[in-house]
Amino acid sequence: MMDERLTTNFGKPVDNDLNAMTAGEGGPVLIQDVHLVEKLAHFNRERIPERVVHAKGAGAFGYFEVTHDLSGYTCADFLSQVGRRTGVFARFSTVGGEKGSADSERDPRGFAVKFYTAEGNFDMVGNNTPVFFIRDAIKFPDFIHTQKRNPATNLKDPDMFWDFLSLTPESIHQVTILFSDRGTPRNYRQMNGYAGHTFMWYNSRGGHNWAKLHFKTEQGISNFTAEEADRMKGIDPDCATRDLSEAIARGDFPSWRVEVQIMTPEQAKSFRFDPFDVTKVWPHGEFPVRPLGRMVLDRNPENYFADVEQAAFSPGNLVPGFGPSYDKMFQARIFGYHDTHRHRLGPNYHLIPVNSARGVRTSNYQRDGAMRVDGNGGGGPNYWPNTLGGPDPVPSKAIPPIDVTGAADRHAIVLKDSDFAQAGDLYRKVMTDTDRDHLISNIVGHLGKALKRIQLRQAALFWKADPEYGRRVAEGLGLETGEVERLAGMDQEDRVSATS
């Protein structure tokens, strides 16, 4: 609740907020007007750096409740008892667009949830798709550059977009999802969320399994067609942001079932593809989803900047019972997310209320830095080891050891199957005739703006996923289908050479 009195940032009452202090009626303005200087100086610094990705988003507070006991698989305290509730903050976003972009753009949607547990914050940092475009984070800056603006024209560039994707066959699964109607969700309430990455789940006995988290909307899936999405950009570019806020305000609280897939270490070692490859999904027929809990969002932020803009999530924020896996994207994101938050929000961004641990008092030897707004450790020691009463490590909370072997080198993930099988299955077995029609139309409309040689190369990738898929794209683009089929029969290096 704000005070009725207007004050400076340091509490001095402001006598006048309409007229700057001047020397006489005609001026000039006096630098001694502390309120004017403070007001202008703060205004000049109101904008923090925009997120490189996930720049535009919406968020809300709520809770997660355990509905099924899976404590045999994980010793995570917040999952230890059916009926236990944990406070959460969720942020949804578009990925590639700037802060002022439209909510109905064709783009994956960020789906991030911060759990305020009694053993620290656990962040689930995922998307509305279960897979991603790439599986090695060394490609990530390049991939994101191609989704942004051309460095010369400052315009979105279909050649950049499709050139990279056509040179990166592992992207075909996510591309197929993105250019279906799932690429334009109607709002944030009617879409699923997926961690994407594989977590280690370990129990109190030191045993571990691998786990994938899924958030299934209880509002039902709803997507825009391409035409509806384009029209909505002009009608209400903030449609998803508005929908979430207004739904919660009227008491229509969105909710998601939280489910998990579990794979044993033995199954992972012998599985037919790398289970830590984030471009792949685990087949539900072999690893069925198990119910775990339910998430409900029931409170809007009181201030967008304080809570949504400053919210900072990281895959590295894990709690006992959760650990990282061999997933190469996961490993790199553990560094990348914390680092970008330190740049954008400062070294003490963890003290911002929306990011602060709530279920536990934090205690460590990190001191000082810009915007240190707590007691800064008081007079306690700022080093370890010490005999002056500082906090001790807790060996019992260690993550179980896992085997790491092999030469230190730049290893590619060894493919036991192809990059195209799951994309082909999605096209043939999951999509309806209408879904396929929309997919082809959406691809042709976007890919058709790229250079012909890039069209040929990308169409060949679609052909490798499914011949009908590739043929329909080729026909829609006016390409010679025999040439596309010939390119599809080549290996990637020869295909690139033939279209360069």
N, C-alpha and C positions, 0 to 999 in steps of 0.2 A: 504494500500500500504506500503510495507516494504522499509525502508531506504536502500540506496546502501551501506552504511558503516556498517561493522560488529562491534558490540559493546558488552560489558558486559550487564548484566541485569540492570545495573544502568547507562548505557550510555557511559562508557569509551570506546574509540576506541580500537579494538583489532588489534595488529600489526602482529600477526602470529597465524594461526590456524592449523598448521601442525606439529609444534615442541614444546614440553614442555620445560620449562626453566630448565636447569641443571647446576650443578657446573662442568664446563668443558665439553668437548665433550662426555665423557663417563659417566657422571652423578656423583652423584645421582640427582634425581629430587628435585627441591627447592619448599618448601611449600609457598614461596612468589609468586608463579605463580597463581595469583588470578583467572585468566581466566580458567586455568586447574582445580582448585579446584571447582570453581563455576559450570563448565561444568559437572564434575563428580558427584558432590553433587546433582545437578538437575536431572541428568540421573538416579541416584539411587532412586529418588522420583517421577519419571514420571508416575508410575502406581498407580492410586487410587484404592481402593477396588472395585472388580467386583460386579456388581449387583447380588444379590442372585437369582433373577428371572429377565427375560427380559435382560440378559447380552449382547446379540448380537443384534444390531439393526441398522436401517438406518433412516434418517430423512430429512425433507425439509421444507422450509418456503412457505407461500402462503397466501391466504385470504379466508374468509367466507363471503358470500353475502346473505342477507335475500331476499327470493323470494316470501314469503307469510306472510301475517299479522296474527300473533297469539298473538298480544299484549294484547288481552283480557284475556289471560291465565297467562301471566307473565309480570312483570314490568322490566325485564332485559333490560337495556338500549341498548345493542348491538343487540337486537331483535326487537327494537321498530319501525323500519321503513323499508318498502320494498326498496331494493336497497342499504341499508347501508352495508358497508364493514368493516370487522374487520380482522386485521392481525393474522395469526396463525403460529404455528410450530407444525408439526406432526412427531411422532416417531413410527416406526413399528419394531417389534422384534419377535424372537422366545421366548419361555417362559422358558423352563426347561434347555436348553443347556448352555454350557459355552460360553465365548466370541469367542472362535475359532471354534464353532460348525458349522455344515452346515446349510445353509438357507433352504434346502429342507427336513430337518428332519420332522418326524411326530410329530406335536406339535401344540397347539393353537398359534395364532399370536397376539402379543400385538398391540393395535391400540389406541394410545394416542394423543390427540390434545390439545394444549395450545392456548386459545383465549386471545389476548392482548386487553382487552376491556377498555373503558373509566372509568370503575368502578372497575378495578383490573383484575387479571388474573383468567379466568375460565378454569379449566382442565377437559376434558373428558377423563377418564382413563378406557379404555375397551379392548375388544378382538375382533377377527374376528368371534366369536361365541356369540350367544345371551344369553347363559347360562353358568354356571360354575359347577365344580365337587362337591363342598360342599356349604352349606348355612350358616355355622357358622364358624367364623374366628378362633375359638379356635382349629380347626382341621388343619388350614392352614400350620403351620410349619411342622406337621407330613406328610401332603400330599406332600409338596415340597421335604422333605427328601426322600420319596419313589421314586420320579422322578429323583433324583440325583444318586450318586454312593454309592455302598455298603461300609460301613465304614471299613470293613476288607480287601476286595479285591480291592477297588477303581474301580470297574467295574459296569456298568449299570446292574441292577438286576431285571429280570422279576418277580421273586418271591416277592420282595418288592413291585414292581409296582402293580401287580394284587392282592396280599394279601390285601393291603389297600383298593383297589377299590371294591373287593368282599365283604369286611366287611363294605362298605359304599354304600348302595343301592341308595342313592340320586345321586350318580355319573353317573347312567346308561344313562341319557339323553346326557350328555356331552361326555361320552365314545363312544356312538353311532355316534356322530358327528365326534369325533376325529379319529375314525378308518374308517370313510368313506373317500372319496377322498378330502373332505373339510379339512381334517387334514394335507394335503400337498399342500397348495396353490402354484401356479406356480410362483407368484411374489406378491409384496405388492400392486401393482396398481389394480390387478384384484381380489380383495377380498372385502367383506363388513366389516364394523366395527359396533360394538354395545356397548353402555355404559353398558348394562347388568343390572346395578342397576336402581332402581326407584328414580327419583328426586321429590322433592316437587317443583311445579311451583306455585308461588303466584303473585297476581296482586296488583295494587296500592290501591285497595279497601280492601285488607286483605284477600280476598278469595283465596283458594288454591285448586289445583288438583294434581294428581300424573302423572308423565310423564316418558316415556322411549324414548331415542334417538337412531336413526339408521342412519348409513352412508352407502348408497348403491352405489357401484361403477358404474361409467358410462362407464367403459372400458369393461364391461362384465366379468362374473365370469369365471376363468380358474384354473383348478387344475391339479397337476401331478397324475398319477397312482402311485401305490407303486413302480413298476418297474422303471418308469421314475424318481421318486424321488431318489431312490437308485443309479441309474446311474448318476444323476446330482451331487451327492455328490463327485464323482470322477472327473467329467468333470469341474465343477465350483461350489465349495462349497459356494461361495459368490454371487450366481446367482441373488437373489432377491435384494441384496444391489446394485449390478451392474446395474440391470434393472432399478431401480428407478432413480439412478444418471444419467444414459445415456439417459433415456427418457426425463427428464427435460432439460438436456444439449442440446438436439436436438429440443427442443420446443414442445415436445409432453406432455403437462402438464396434469397429472392425475387429475381426478375430481370425486366427490361423491355428490349425492343428499342427503341432510340431512332431515330426516323425524322424526315425533314424534307420539307416541301413548299416548292418554290421558285417564285417568280414574278418575271419581269423587270420593270424599271420601265416599259417600253413596254406590257407586258400590263396592268399596274396602271392606267395612264392610260386605257386603252380598255375596261376590264372592265365588265361589265353592272351590277355593284354595287360599292360602296366596299369594296375589299379590306381596309381597315383598320378596318372596322366589326366590333367584337368580338361582335356578336349573330349574325354570319354565319360559316359555314364555307366554305372553298374546296373546290369539288367535286373529288373525287379523280380523276374521269375526265379532268379538264382539267389538274389539277396533281397528278400521282401522287406518292405518298410514296416517298422514296428512303431506303434503309437508311444509317444513319450509325454507330451504335455499340450498346453494350449496357451497362446499369447493373445491378450486383449489390449487394445489401445483405448484409453478412456479419458485422457486429459490433454488438451491442447497446450502448447507453450504459451506463457504469458508474454514473452518477448522473443521474436523470431531470431534476432541476431544472437542474443545470449545463449539460446538453446540449440537452434538448428544450424545457424551459420558457424558457431564455434564448436559444435559437436565434433569430436575427433575419435575415430575408430581405428583399431589396428588388429590385424590377425595375430600379432604377438601378445595381445592381452589375453592370456590363458590363465585358468585357475587349476588348482590340484584336481586331478582326474582327467584333465585334458592336456594333450601334448601335440607337438607338430609331427608331421609325417615326412616321408621321403619326397613329397610333392615339391618339384623345383620352383614352381610359381609361389607356393606357400612360403618356402624358405626365404625367398627374396623379398616377399611382401612384409615379412616380419621386420626387416630393416626399413624398407621403403616407406611404410606408412608412418612410423614414428618419426622418421627423418623429415618428411614433408610437413608434419604437424609442428615440429620444432621451428621450421622455417616460417610457416604461415602464422602460427599463434604464439611462438616463443618457447623457450626451454622449460618453462613451468606451466605449459598448457594443461597439465594434469590437475592443476589447482582450480581451473575454471569449473564452476559448480556442475555443469552438465557432464563434465568428464571425471569429476572426483569420485573416488571410491566412497560408497555410502554405508556399506555393511561392515566395514572394518576400518580401524585407524591405521593409516600408513606410517611407516617408520623406517628411515634409511639414512644414509650418509651423504646424500646429494644436497648441496647447499647453494645458496646465492642465485645469481642469474636474474635477468629482467623479469619484472612482475612477480617476484616472490612475495606472496601476500598472506602466507601463514606465519607462524612463529619462527620459521627458518631453523628449526632444531634447537632454538634457545641457546643455552650455554653448554649443551651436551657435546660430546666428542664428534668430530666430523671425519673420523678415520676408523678403520678396522684392521687388525684386532685391537681391542682396548680393554682395560679393566675399570672403566669409569661409568659403567651402567648402560652402555650403548646396546642397541638391539643385536641379538644373536641370530645367525642362520639357523634354519630348521631342517636338518638332514632328512628327517622323516618325510618331507614333502617333495623329495627329489623325483623327477620323472624316471621311470624304469629305463635302463640302458637298452639300446638296440644295436645290432651289428652294423658296422660300417667298414667296408673293405674295398680294395681296388686302388688303381693308380690315380694320382692327382692329375687330371687332364680335363679338357673341354669335351665331355661326353654328350653325345646326342642320346635321347631316349631310344632304346632299342624297340622297334615296332615288331610285335609278334603277329599283329594283324594289320590291316590297312587303315589309312586315315578316312576312308570313304564308306566303310561298312555301316556305321551307325547313322550317317547322313542318309544313305540309301534306304535303310530300314525306316527311318523317320518319314521319308517321302512315300514309300510304298505301303507301309503297314499302319502308320499312325494317322497320317493326314487323310482327310476326306477329299472327294473330287473338288469341292469348293475350295478347300484349303490349298490344294495343288494349283488350281486356277489362279487364286490370289497370289500365291508364291511366284509363279511364272511371270505374272503381270508386274509384280513389284520389282522383280529382278530386272526384267527387260526395260522397265521405265528408268531405272537407275544406271544399270550397266550400259545401256544404250548411249549414254553421254560420254563414255570412255572411248579411247582409241580402239580401232578395229583389232589390232594385234593383241590388245589386252582382252577384248571381248572373246577372241578365239581361245586364248589361254584359259580364261575363267570358265567358258562354256565346256571346255574339255574336262575340267575338274568336276563339273556337274554331271557330265556324261559318265565319268568313272564311278560316281556315287550311284547313278542309275541311268541307263541309256535313254529311257523315255524323258527323264528329267533334263538331260543334256540336249536331247533333240528338240524339245519344246522351247528351251531357252534359245538355241541356235536359230530355230525358225522364227521366233519372235524378234530376234535381232537381224534377221535377213542374212544370216551366215550360211555358207555351204555346209550342210550337215556331214557330207563325206569328209570334208577337211577337219571338222571338229572331231569326228570319230577317229580319224587318223592320228590326230594329236593326242587323243585320249589313250591310244595304244602305246604311246612313247613313255619312257621314264621322264621324270621331272626335268632333269638336266637337258635332255634333248628337246623337250617341249619348249622350254624357255629359249633355247638356242634357235629353234625354228620360228619363234614368234618375236624375236628381238630385232 
